Every structure is written in structure tokens, then in C-alpha cells.
């Protein structure tokens, strides 16, 4: 009993929604993306802080000696400076805000990528478990058939060809079982990595065949793509940011203006007398105007770089649109193909199930040979595998199409 409890404690039975919740709570990829977004917000607030007054304070003690005459002087100052018009600060705020928006879109895209990959791995895990069950049953049947043919061969009622065919069917089922275990292991490791857990996963959900397979028109999906596709939205945001940066690089030739206010004190002896310090303090205030005369070379190259960056981002946006449209077409027709394959695979399995029943009856009556019977069993197993793979491809293509259109499920598009 203790062993059974230990074994079951090492398995987490999860639905797809539960797995997604765990990935969004403790998945390393999601947490990294979330912290990157938080970092961009801090950088935006840091840029905003440059609008606040800047305080500078200094203090100095100077000991001088000249012709055996020593003097001491104590000086201190406190100054406040507030920017009135500084395009460097304004541009840093606008750029930081634009980058924050871009990273927010990128965060949503990385989250959608995580969910899509998790769905694919979850569907693969369901398929692998079903394939394991089917291959295990086929293996048990292959062992029985192999023993039966060996017995008949020893009795002289089965040929060498029938014996070899039974052996081939047995080896094929071993290979199929090994492939299913490999697929199950890969899916397990992928899910465990995304969820940051160590236990084995057992999927609670199952893949069911829908009665209807209606898809929206491709033209309507193209309209949705332009509005909701995260790659296109990110490219548009980066293009807008490059244009804003070009404007600021153009206006960078304007002067920077700030106002200041402060006190300076210089005394011959250090005493803790605030009235004395105030009486010897010099108050100053005014306006600072800085002209970037000696920065012309840097400003010109910044402008030229920003101008080229606008063109790069423009082409990048166009490329993102074209690639997203290509992905939409590919995903749409792949989903349509998977729907057709699923229909054909379902019908093939129904025919194979009817054929295996008839083959068992005819073989028991001696109407067909063991070779015909094994061939029928092999066709039934292949039909079962084709249906499972077609069903997995259907769910995967549904998730991919939804992802491209910024949706969680295909139903949201209808």
C-alpha cells in the first residue's frame, strides 16, 4: 500500500486549464517575461523623475599657507535646478513609455507562445497515452498470435511464411510501443519544464471529435489578423516609436532651459551658528540656457541614424504583416486539411473495426489464413493510430490559428 501511495503521489492529474494556471503562476518563461515588463515600467518612472527638481549640495574646507601665514576657509552651497524645456528629458520619457508599451505587447506575445506550446505538449501527451494503450493491446494480441502460430507451425498446420509474418507483426508492435513511449517522455519533459514541476503529468482532459467543423471565412480572419495579431501590433509600436525618436532627434538642436535657486556660504571659521551662516550666505537664482553648439556632430549623426531606423522599422512592419498573413493562410488550410483527415480517419476506423470483427469470425472458421487475419489487425491498429494523430493535429492547428489571431480558442472567432 505504501508503494502505491508513493507512486500516486508522484503524479499530478491536471486539466489543460489547470496546467495553464500553473504555467502563469510559476513557469520560468512567464515569470521572466513578467519581470522584464516590470523593469520597463521602472525605467519609465525613472525617466519621469528627471522632471523633478535636482538638488546639489557641496561642502569644503580649505587650508592655505603663504609666507608662514596660514588661513582656513569653509564653504558650502545648496542649489535647486528645475528643467523648464529639455528635449533630452522629454524624449527619454516618450521613448521609455513607447518601450514599455512594446514590451507589454511582447509580454502578451510570450505568454501566448507559452500557452500555445503548452497546449501542443498537452495534446501530444494525451495522444501518447492513447497510443501507449493501443500499442499495449496490440502487443498483447501480437504475443498471442505469435504463440498460436508457433504452436501450429510445430504441429505442421502453419507454414514458415505465416510464422515469419507473425514475428514481423510482433516486432512492429514493439516498435510502435517504443515510439509511443518516446513521444510520451518528450511531452512529459516539455510540460514539466514549462510548469516548473518535477512530478509526472496525467492529463484529465481528452480529445473529442466535434460533430461540426465550421470555419469562418478567410477574408474575415484577415481583418481580425490586422487588428489583433501580436507580431503586427509589436511591429507597429516599434515603427511609431522610431518616428517619435526621429522627431526628437530633429528638435535636439533647440536649447535646453532650466531655472535654478540656491545659497552659497564662505566663512573663515567653522561655528555651529546658523544665524552667522545665513548672514554670510549669498542667495542666487536665475535661468540656464544651454545651446548644443559643440554637439552638432553628434546631433547630426543621431538624426541620420534615427532616419534610417524609421525606414528599417517600416520594412520590419511590412515584413511582419506579410509573414503573419502567410502564417494565417498556412494555418487556415492546415486546419482545413486536418478536418478532412479527421473525417477520413474516423470513417477508416469504423471500416477497420467492422473488418476486424469479420476477420476474427472467418479465421475461427478457417475461411481466411493467419496472414490475412494479421494484415487485418495491422490495418485496424494503423487506422486507430491515424485517428489519434489526426485528432491531435486538429486540436493543434486550432490552437495555432487562434494564437495567430490573438484569441484563446477558435470559438471566439465565430
N, C-alpha and C positions, 0 to 999 in steps of 0.2 A: 504493500500500500504506500509506504514511504517513497519508493522509487517512482510510482505513478504520480504522486503529488509533486515530486521534484520535476518530473518530465513536463507535466502540465503547467508548472509554474514558469517554465522556460519558453512558453508560447503565448503570444499576445493575439487574441482573436479580435480583429479590427474590421470595421466597415471602412469604405473609402472616405466618407466624411470624417470619421474619427482619425484616420491616418492624416488627412489634410489638416485637421485641427492640431495634431501633434507636430506636424512639419512647420506650421505657422507659430508654434509656441517654443519649440526647442531645436528646430532644424538649423544647422550651422549656416547654410546658404542664405536662409531667410534672415537670421539674426545679423549676419554680416551686412546684408543689404540694408537692413533697418538702421544699423549703426552708421552706415555711410550717409543715409538720409539725415540722421540726427546731426552728423558732423557738418553737413552742408548748411543746416539751419543755424548752427553755432557760427559758422563763417559769415552768414548773412547778418546776424546780430552784431558780430564784430565789426563789420563794415558800417552798420548803423551807428555804432559807438563813436565813430570818428567825427560825428556831428556834435558830440558833447564837448564842453569846454576842456581845454588841455591845461593842466596846471604844472608849472615847473618851479621848483624851489632849489636854491643853492645856498651854501654857507662856506665861508673861507676864513682861515687865519693866516696872516702873512707876517713873518718875522724878517726884518731887514737890518743890515749892518753896513754903515758907511762912515769911515774915518772914526772908528771907535764909538760911533753913535748908533745906538740900536733903537729901532721903532717897531711897534706892533700895530697891526690893523686888523679889525674884524669886520667882515662884510657879509651881508645876507640879502636875499631877494626872493620874492614870490610873485609870479606873473600868471595871469589867466589869458588864454587865447581862444577865440571862438571863430570858426570858419564861417564866412558870410557867402562867399562864392568860390568853390573849389571843385573844378570838374573832375579832378582825380578822385575825390571822395564820392562825388555823385556817381561817377562811372563805376567805382568799386561797389557801390550799393546796388546799382542796377544789374551789374554783371553777377554779383553774388545772388541776387534774387532770381535772375534768369537761370543760373546754375542750379539753384535749389529746385526750381520747377522742373528742370531737365532731369535731375537726379530723382525727383519724386516720380516722374514718368518711368525712368529706368528701374526704380524700385518696384513699381507695379508690373513692369515687364519681367523682371527677375522673379517676382512672386508668381506670375502667370506661368513662366518657364518651369518653376519648381512644381507647381500643381500639375502641369501637363506631363512632365516626366514622371511624377508620382502616379498619375493615372495610368500611364503606359506600363509602368512596372507592376502596378496592382493588377491590371488586366493580364499581363504576362504571367503573374503568379497564379491567378485563377486558371488560366489556360494550362499552365504547367501542372497544377494539381489534377485537373481533369485528364490531361494526357497521362499522368502517372497512374491514375486509377484505370484508365482504358488500357494502357500498356501492361499493367499488372494483371488485369483479367485476360488479356491476350496471351501473356506469358504463361499463365496457369493453363490456359487452353492449349498452348503450343506444347507444353510439357506432357499433357495428357495425350495429345495426338502423337507426339514423338514416341511415347511409351507404347501406345497402341500399335503404331506402325512397326516398331521394333519387334513387338510380340508376333505380329502377323508375319513379319519377314523371317523370323526364326522358325515359324511354323510352315513357311513356304507359301503363304497366301498373299504376300505383298512382294512387289518387285524391288530391285535395287534403286530404281528411279523414284519410286514412292518413298523409300527410306531416305534418300538424299533430299527430296523435296520437303519432307517433314523436318529434316535437320536444318535446311535453309530457312524455313518459316520460323523455327525456334531461334536461330541466330538473328534474324531480322527483328523479332520481338525483343530480344536482349538489347539490340542496338537502339531500338525505339525507346525502350525503358531508360537507357543511359542518356539519350538525348533529352528526354523529359526531365530527368534529374538535373542535368546541367542547366536547362532553362529555369528550373525551379530555384536552383542555387544562385544563379545570376540575378533573378528577380528579387530574391531574399536579400542579397547583399546590397542591391541598389536601393531598396526600400529602407533597410536598416541604416544605410549611410545618410539618406535624406531625412530620416526621422531621428537620427542620433540615438538609437537604441541598440541593445545587444541581443534581445530575445528574438526568436523566430516569429514570423508573422503568419497567422492563418486568416485568410480573407473570409469575412462573414457574408459579403455580397456575392452575387452570382451574375453571370451574363445571360440575359434572357433575349429571346428573339421577339422583336416587335411585330405586331400584325400589319402596321402601316409603315411605309418608308417614304413619306413626302418630304421633298426638299424645296426650300424657297428658290426663286429664280436667281440666276447668276447675276443679272443686272441689279437686282435689289441688294444682293450681297456686296456688290462693288461699291454701292453708295454707302453702305454701313462701314465697309473697309476704310474708306477715306476719312471717316469721322472717328472711328474707334480703334483702328489698328495702332498698337503701341509703338511700333517701329516708325511708322509715319508721323505720329504725334511727336516722338522724340526728335526726329529729323527736322520737323517744322520748328520746334522750340529752339534747337541749336541754330537754325537759319535765322530766326528772329533775333537771337542773342548776338549773332555775328553782325547783323545790320545795326543794332544798337551800339555795339563796340566800334563800328566804323564811324557813326555819328560823333561819338565821344572823342575818337582819335582825330576827327576833323576839327572839333571845337577845342582841342587841347592847347591850341596856340593862344587862347584867351588868358588874361592874367588871373592869378589867384588872389582873392581878397579875404582878409581876416581882421578882426578887431582885437585889441589887447588892453589889459589893465593890470597894473602891478605896483609893488613897492620895492625900493632898493635902500639898503641901510649900510653905512660905512662909519665905524666908530673906532676910537683909539684904545679903548679899554673894554674888557668884557664884563658887564654887570647884568645882574638879573633885575632890570628895571625897565618894564615895558613902556612907561611914560617917556623915559630917556630915549629908547629906541624909536618911539613914534615921533618924538621931536626931531630926531636926526634922520628920519626916513624921507625919501624922495618918492613922491607919487608920480606915476607916468601912465598914460593911456594914449591910444591912437589907432591908426589904421595901417595895416601892412598890405602892400600891393606888390606882388611878385610877378615879373614878366619873364616868360621862359625864353629869353633871348639866346642864352648859351645852350639850350636844349633843342634847338631847331633840328639838328641832325637826327637826334633820337626820335623826335616827333614825326619827322618825315618818314623814317623807316617804319615807325609804328603805324602810320596811316597806310603806307603801301602794303604792309603785312595784313592789316585789317581788311583792306580792299580785296586782297587775294583770298582771304578767309571767307568773305561773303560769297565769292564765286565757288569756292570749294564746298561750302555748306549748301549752296544752291544745287550743285550737281549731286551732292550726297542725298539731299531730299528727293530729287528726281529718281535717283537710283533706288532709294528706299521704297518709293511708290511702285516702281517697275518690279522690284523683287517681291514686294508684298502682293501685287497683282498676279505675278507668276505663281507664287505660293498658293494664292487663292484658287486659281484655275487648277493647279495640280491637286490640291487637297479636295476640291469640289468633285472633280472627275474620279479621283481615287475613292472617295466616299461612294459615288455612284457605282463604281466598279465593285466595291466591297458589298454593296447592297445586292447587286446581281449575283455575285459569288455566293453570298449567304443564301439567297433563294435557291440557287442551283445545288449548293451543298446540302441544304435541308431536304430537297427532293431526292438527291442521290442517297442520302442516309435512309430515307423512307424505303427507297427501292432496295438498298442493300439489306435492310432489316427483313424485308419480305423474302429476299433471295436466300438469306442465311437460314430462315425457317424452312423454306422448301428444300434447301440443300441438306439440312440435317435429316429431314424425313426420307429423302431419296437415298442418302448414304446409308441410313439404317436399314433401308430395304434392299440395298445393294444395286440400286439403279445407276449411281454415279461412283466414280473411283475416289480414292482418298486425295488424289491430286486435284480433282475438281472441287472437292469439299474444302481443301486447304486454300485453294485460289479464291473461293467464295468468302472464306473467313478473312483472308488478307484484304479483299476488296471492302468488306464491311469495316474492318479496322481503319483502312485508309479513308473511307467515307466519314467515319467518326472523327478522325484527326482533321480532315479538311473542313468539317463543320466547325470544330473548335477554333481552328486558326482563322476561318472566315469571320466567325463571331468576334474574335479578338481584334482582327483588323477593322471590323465595322466600328467597334467602340473606340478604337484608337484614332481612326480617321474622323469620327465625330468630334472627339476631344480636340484634335488638331485644327479642324475647321472653326470650332468655337473659339479656340485660342487666337487664331488669326484675326477674328472679328471682335476681339475684346470681350467675349461672352464666356460665361461659365459652362453653359450647356447649349446644345443645338436647339432646344425648345425655345430659348429666348429669341431666336431669330424668326420665329414663326408669328 
